[in-house]
């Protein structure tokens, strides 16, 4: 019984690792090699730059394929998301200021999470059949 449970846990963890995106693995390697908060923040800057490029690529692709009301609604939604992102990071920045040097790392991780998620959402929208952007 215990060996069966162990095998099942091993399978689940392997399946979970297989879903990891190459950019996520690169971030993990970078963070593992970072020895100071400045280096950790640089890891997040690089990852955020990658995901920002992905987000813009998916958005531009959608804007080329959509027409009329759908195109206008996407433009409005993306502008609203940009305002949300900026507002969230500003609110977080004021809270993280009290958390020492690791507060900046937390803020960098939050920024990455916001952009990564939006890029995946736009990718999902472009594919049209993904209920969960992680499935795309």
Beta strands, then each sheet from edge to edge (+ up, - down):
end
